[in-house]
Amino acid sequence: MWELIGVAGRVNELEWPESLDVSALLAGGWRPVPFRQFVLKLHSRCNLACDYCYMYEMADQGWRNQPRSMAPAVIDRVAERIAEHARAHELDEIELVLHGGEPLLAGPELVRRTVTAVRSATGATVHARVQTNGVLIDDEFLGLFDELGIRVGVSLDGDASGHDLHRRHADGRGSFEETRKGLERLTAPGRRHLFSGLLSTIDLRNDPSATFDALVSFGPPAIDFLLPHGNWDTPPPGRDPADPATPYGDWLVAVFDRWYGAPVRETRVRLFGEIIQMLLGGRSRTESVGLSPVALAVVETDGSIEQVDTLKSAYDGAAATGLHLFRDGFDAALALPSVAARQIGERALSRTCRACPVRKVCGGGMYAHRYKSGSGFSNPSVYCRDLSRLITHVHRRVADDLREGRR
């Protein structure tokens, strides 16, 4: 069924993406896109026990075998390999994301060493940011972030009741108040410029408008709504793959109407902005939607190179590459079939997706959400109907406004 444009032969969808012939792709003129975003798992543990976390609560339990934090030797090797990759592909800008677990558990000095080492090794401009649950944000960290120009993204799921549904300590205590205090420090005068935005995972039990209002109250420059991770084998909460209902699509439509209909734009919502951009002929800049090549590599605390970490929600080892920074460069990852599959766009979609009128905008949905045992990732997203519901609604609203000259 897989007829790759410009590539001879077929690929058995039951083995997708392992059977993808990268040499045939290269012979047909395809070239991989170099990695531009490097996600470093600075610390492999977390100070919260969120019950929906793909790192700790889902299929892949590899974190148990990882060192708690990156050793200095690993950090130095990361810097060398990133610089090597940037030089080889003449990259003038890269993005460095400090992640976890909870990256702030690594402490200020390890954060400093990591960012300084990467910037010293590469001639490219390094845009650094950290994604945190906000609990550990204090004046020492904020001073460091300001000194090094590190932007800060915070995970927040809404108001206190919505946030504490999932984002709790191991003893069951909610984390909202600690996160709120961290956000207040981050958004204080003289610090707000460090704030990159909020990351919010959807729970259908939370009112969409109230959730949006709670997030906007912190004045974030951007909000990124995440669908809870799941797939055809392990569907997300409230999503029956056999049911034609679109609960997540309806939730997002309600937020879109609240956001889009406001007299003054209060913030950017990345998902909505990406959809609108693609409807108007642009390209996606996120893996959640669209067909743009994924140009992201993950480095675990032990120095192993992995694919995007959300794949850990699919099955044990789904993100693994078998590569390690002390043996391999990042170019070795670009040659893997599993990475090429994330870069060849529409050719990697299932038959169902390739026949869909919104495929160029949806892009098949997030790769991890397509997984089904027996056919791998050769499926539509488990959120297929929800995404179609949202995209068609956004298209209708934007098209109406363009016809009437309102936007």
PyMOL commands that set and color helices and strands:
alter all, ss='L'
color gray80, all
select helices_A, chain A and resi 13-15+22-27+62-65+72-88+103-106+108-121+139-148+160-163+176-186+192-194+208-216+247-260+270-279+309-313+330-334+337-340+345-348+351-354+359-362+367-370+384-404
alter helices_A, ss='H'
color red, helices_A
select strands_A, chain A and resi 2-3+10-11+37-41+93-99+125-132+151-155+195-201+222-226+268-269+296-299+304-306+320-324
alter strands_A, ss='S'
color yellow, strands_A
deselect
rebuild
show_as cartoon
